[in-house]
Amino acid sequence: MVKSQVEKICFTCGNSFWVRKYRATSAKVCSHSCRSGLLQANPPKKGVKGRPAWNLGKKLHYDVWNKGLKGIRAGAESHLWKGGITPLRQKIRSTFEYRQWRKAVFERDNYTCVFCKIRGGWLEADHIKPFAIYPELRLNIENGRTLCKPCHKTTDTYGRYSKNREGVEQIWNQQQTQQS
């Protein structure tokens, strides 16, 4: 054929085919269909069991940029430090005890909204008597109830300020009489 091409024999079907000289050692099949047949007969190996990885024990060609700097400029040493101004409510709500309280309220109510009786979904542990007004009842399981997000929005205690402090007292008293 052309001087720059070499004749080869297909590994799959046995037909002869022409390839350029630079592919003379790598070409094994004449077409895509023969290649797929070859791959089905001899799938490529993805790794050999028992043989270590090729890069095991080799050193990186670069050093880690922050090696030995962990903790430097952290906390009060940081230029972004504002004197520990995390709000108390955020500190309390991130404690282990608060997470235990939420889980206990959910498990007591069987992960079911106490208003609409829907199980699962976007559940929230609601404080019957507000978190901000009654700090002594924050982690009291009797002061908690499981509500879905839409039902929680309808309560008097939802949001930053309670809408009705007397209503909160009534709800608290009703729940205490129902449990007795």
C-alpha positions in Angstrom: 0.0 0.0 0.0 1.7 3.2 1.1 5.4 3.2 2.2 4.5 4.7 5.6 2.1 1.8 6.5 2.7 -1.7 7.7 0.5 -4.8 7.1 -0.7 -6.6 10.3 -2.9 -9.6 11.0 -5.9 -9.1 13.3 -5.6 -11.0 16.6 -9.4 -11.6 16.7 -10.6 -12.4 13.2 -7.3 -13.2 11.4 -7.9 -10.7 8.5 -5.0 -8.5 7.4 -5.1 -4.8 7.9 -2.8 -1.8 7.3 -1.5 0.6 10.0 1.0 3.4 10.2 4.6 2.5 11.2 4.3 4.2 14.7 1.4 1.8 15.5 3.2 -1.3 14.2 4.0 -2.7 17.6 0.8 -1.7 19.5 -1.9 -2.4 16.9 -3.5 -5.8 17.5 -7.0 -5.7 15.9 -8.5 -4.4 12.7 -11.7 -2.7 13.9 -13.8 -1.6 16.9 -15.9 -4.8 16.8 -12.8 -6.9 16.9 -11.4 -4.8 19.8 -14.6 -5.3 21.8 -14.4 -9.1 21.2 -10.8 -9.1 22.4 -11.7 -7.2 25.5 -14.5 -9.6 26.3 -12.2 -12.6 25.9 -9.3 -10.9 27.8 -10.5 -8.2 30.2 -7.8 -5.8 31.3 -6.4 -6.3 34.8 -7.2 -3.7 37.3 -4.5 -4.6 39.8 -2.8 -7.7 41.0 -3.7 -9.1 44.3 -0.9 -9.4 46.7 1.4 -7.0 44.8 2.0 -3.6 46.6 1.0 -0.4 44.9 3.5 1.1 42.5 4.0 4.2 44.7 4.2 2.5 48.1 7.2 3.8 50.0 8.1 6.5 47.5 8.6 10.0 48.9 6.6 12.9 47.6 8.5 15.3 45.4 7.2 18.3 47.4 6.9 19.1 51.1 3.6 19.8 52.7 3.3 23.6 53.0 1.7 23.7 56.5 3.7 21.0 58.2 4.3 21.9 61.8 2.0 24.9 61.7 -1.1 23.3 63.1 -2.5 25.4 66.0 -0.3 28.4 65.2 -2.4 31.5 65.1 -5.4 29.7 66.4 -7.9 31.1 69.0 -6.6 34.3 70.6 -3.5 34.2 68.4 -5.6 34.6 65.2 -6.0 38.1 63.6 -9.7 37.3 63.2 -10.2 36.7 67.0 -13.0 38.9 68.5 -12.6 37.8 72.1 -14.8 34.7 72.3 -18.2 36.2 71.4 -20.1 33.1 70.6 -23.7 33.6 72.0 -24.7 31.5 75.0 -27.6 29.9 73.2 -25.3 28.7 70.4 -22.9 27.2 73.0 -25.7 25.4 74.8 -27.3 24.1 71.6 -23.9 22.6 70.5 -23.4 20.7 73.8 -23.7 16.9 74.1 -26.4 17.3 76.8 -28.6 19.3 74.4 -28.2 16.7 71.7 -29.1 14.0 74.2 -32.2 16.0 75.2 -33.3 16.4 71.5 -32.8 12.6 70.9 -34.7 11.7 74.1 -37.7 14.0 73.0 -37.7 12.4 69.5 -37.6 8.9 70.9 -40.3 9.6 73.5 -42.6 10.8 70.8 -41.5 8.0 68.4 -40.3 10.5 65.8 -43.9 11.7 65.2 -45.2 15.2 65.2 -47.5 15.6 68.2 -49.9 17.9 66.3 -50.4 16.4 62.9 -49.2 12.8 63.8 -46.9 12.6 60.7 -43.9 10.3 61.3 -40.5 11.4 60.1 -39.9 14.4 57.8 -38.4 17.7 59.0 -38.8 17.3 62.7 -37.8 19.8 65.4 -37.6 19.5 69.1 -39.8 22.3 70.5 -39.5 23.8 73.9 -43.0 24.2 75.3 -41.9 26.9 77.7 -39.4 29.1 75.8 -35.7 28.4 75.8 -34.8 32.0 76.6 -37.4 32.7 79.3 -37.1 29.5 81.3 -33.3 28.5 81.5 -34.0 26.0 84.2 -36.2 24.0 81.9 -33.9 23.9 78.8 -32.9 20.3 79.2 -36.0 19.0 80.9 -37.5 16.3 78.7 -41.0 17.2 80.0 -40.6 20.7 78.5 -40.0 19.2 75.0 -42.2 18.0 72.2 -41.6 16.8 68.6 -43.1 18.9 65.9 -42.7 19.0 62.1 -41.5 22.4 60.7 -45.0 23.6 59.5 -46.6 22.8 62.9 -43.8 24.4 64.8 -44.3 27.6 62.9 -47.9 27.7 64.2 -47.0 27.6 67.8 -46.9 30.6 70.2 -43.3 29.9 71.1 -41.8 29.7 67.6 -39.2 32.3 66.7 -37.1 34.7 68.6 -39.9 36.2 70.8 -42.8 34.3 72.2 -46.1 35.6 70.9 -48.2 34.8 74.0 -46.7 34.1 77.4 -50.0 33.2 78.9 -50.7 30.7 76.1 -47.4 29.0 76.9 -48.5 28.5 80.5 -51.8 27.0 79.3 -50.0 24.6 77.0 -47.6 23.5 79.8 -50.5 22.9 82.2 -52.5 21.0 79.6 -49.6 18.7 78.8 -49.0 18.0 82.6 -52.6 17.0 83.1 -52.6 14.7 80.0 -49.5 12.9 81.3 -50.9 12.5 84.8 
